């Protein structure tokens, strides 16, 4: 288990495209990036829905040509796309089961074609493993059955990244189930592996998820892998 924090001073770097910039994670990443002096491009399917995001541009994460055109000339890309937000919306979502796999394919192809070396993906806690090595998504006490299709689709995206023969240096950061919108930014977090941290003590703010995301863009520590990220309420 490794602990990280950031005292990074603001820097100026190239524009970082954030796919899914209208969602909670995407917005948090944008705030953190701008806090450190980065310039960003916020990628959404329909900019008209996000009039409060001045940097919003239209893009389609499952279209390799769209991805390539948007990311060309940049150093890193963030994938924070979720087709819906919140358990109620996800439970009734008519989701293409291949959505996240298609997104992984399009991103890897588009970034490779455009010469962009780094991809940071926001993961889903349900495809972490329990102490016995079983996926959390297979335990109805952890994940309600109505959310299982979304979790399976998300896991397919991870599987596609792990199986890819690619030049893109990708990383998936997987937060715990207790991911809080309004919790403060501390700048501190812990990194784990494939197993879920103790749900009784593990939590994370969207702000600190964003801190870790920008840390991994500014100074990459983890490469072509998936890690868990969390804070411990006892610390």
N, C-alpha and C positions, 0 to 999 in steps of 0.2 A: 504494500500500500504506500503510495507516494503522495506527499502533500505539496501543494503549490499555492503561491500567492503572486500578486503582481504589484509592483511599484513602478511600472513602466512609465516614463515620461511621455507626453504627447509626441507623436512623430507624424511626419507627412509621407504618405506612400501613394501608390497608384489606386485608382478607383477599384473597390472590391464589389463585385456583383453579389447580391444576396437574393437568392431565389426563395420565395415565400416571405417576402419582407412585410406583408400585411398581417402576418400572424404574430402570436405572442413572442415566440423565440426569435423570429426575424426582426421584429421591432427592437427587441432587447439587444440583439447583435448590432443593429444599426446605431443605437444610442452609444454602445460601448466603443464601436469603431470611431464614431465622430468625436467622442470624448478624448480619444488618443490622437486625434488629428488626421485620421484617415478620411478620405473622400469615398463615398459609396454610390452604388447604383442599386436601387430597390426594384427587384423584378417581381411583377405580379401578372396574373392572367388578364385582369381588367382594371387598368389604372383609374377608370371612372369611379370605381368603388372606394378608392383610397385618395380622396382629394386632400387629405391632411398630410400625405407623403409627397413632398415636393420633388423628390428624386425618382418617383415611380416611373418605370417604363414597362411596356408590354413584352412578355416573353412566355414561352411554353417549355417547361422543363422536360417534357417527353419528346420534343422535336430536336434532334441533333443539330439541324441547320440553325434553328433559333438560338440554341445554346452557344454554338460556335461563333455566331455573329455577335452575340452580346458579350462574351467573355474575352474576345480577341484583344490581346495587348495587355492583359492584366496578370497579376501574380498569383491570385488565389480566388476561390469561389466558395460561397457558403450555400449549402442546401438545407433550408429550414422549412420546406414545403409540407403542409398537411392539408388535405382536401376539406377538412372541417375542424372545428375547435370545440372541445368539450365533449364529455361522454354522451350527452343526449344527442347532439348532432352526429357524432360518429356512429352511434348505434343505429341510426336510420339512414346512414349514407349509402347511396347506391354506387359503390366504389368498384372500379375495374380492378380485379384481383391482381392484375399485372402492372398496376400503376407505378409502384415503387421500383419494380424491376426495370420497367421501361425508362423511368427517370434515371436510374443508375447507368443504364446503357447509353442514354443520350448524353448524360454528363461526361462519362468517360470518353465517349467518342468525340464530343464537342470540345472538351478541354484538350484532349490529345491533338486534335486537328488544329486547334488554335495555339498550341504550344504553352498552355497554362499548366504549371506544374503541381499545384496544390488544391485539394478539395477537402473541405471540412463539412461533415454531414451530422445533423442532429438526429439522434437515434430514439428508440422507444424502449422503455423499461421492460415491457412484456417479453422481449426476446433475450433478456438476461436469464441466467440459470439459477435455480435454487441450490441449496446445500447438497442435494442428491444428484445434481447435474441435469435436472429436468427444466425445460423451458417454463417460465412463469405463465406464459399464455395457455399452457395446458392445465393450469390449476384454476378451476372456476371460483375458488375462494379468493384468488388474487385478481383474476380478470373475469368480469361478467361475460357470459357466453355471447351476448349480443355484440360485444366488442372484439370477439375473436377474429372475424373476417378482416377487420382493419389490421389487427396485430399480425395475422398471417401474411397479409399483403406487404406490410412494413418489413417483416422478416425476409421475404423474398428479395427485397431490395438489398438487404445486408448480404444475403447469400450471393447475389449477383456481383457485388463488390468483391467479396472474398474469393470468388472463382475467377475473377477477371485477370487476364494477362495484359497489363496496362502500364504505360509510362507515368500515369498520374499517381502522385503520392497522396492517397486518400486517407482519411481518418474519420471514424464515426465516434462521436461523443454521446454516451447514453446516460441521461439523467435518471434519478429515481422516480418512483411513482409520486412521491411528495414533492412536486415542483410548483413553487409558489410565485404568483404574479406580482404581489405587492411586497414581498420580502425585500429587505435592503441589499444593496451591493456591499459585500465585505471584501472582495478581492481575494478570497481564500477558498480553496476547494481541495478535495482529495481525488486521486485517480486510483481506480481498481481495475479488475480484469473482466472476465466473462460472467462471473457470479454476481448476483445482486447483493448490495450491501444490506446490512441489517435494517429491515423496514421500520423497526421501532425507533431507530435513532437517525436514519439517513433522510436527508432532505436537501433541497437546493432552491435557490432563487433563480428566476430567469436572468436576473442581472449577473449572477455569478456564472451561470452557464455561458453567458455572452463573454464574460471575462476569459474563461477557458478557451472559447472559440477564437478570440482575437490573439490570445497568447500563442495558440498553435499556428496562427498565420504569421505572427511576427517572429517567433522562434520555435519552429516545429520540433517536438520531442518524440512524437509517436507517428509511426509510418506504416501504412497499409494494414491497419488493424482496427479493431473496435475496443474501446475501453469504457468502463463505467466512470461516472463523475458524480460526486456528492459532497455534502458537508455533514458533519456529525454534530447533533444538537448538544452533545456533552462537552464540546470544545468551544 
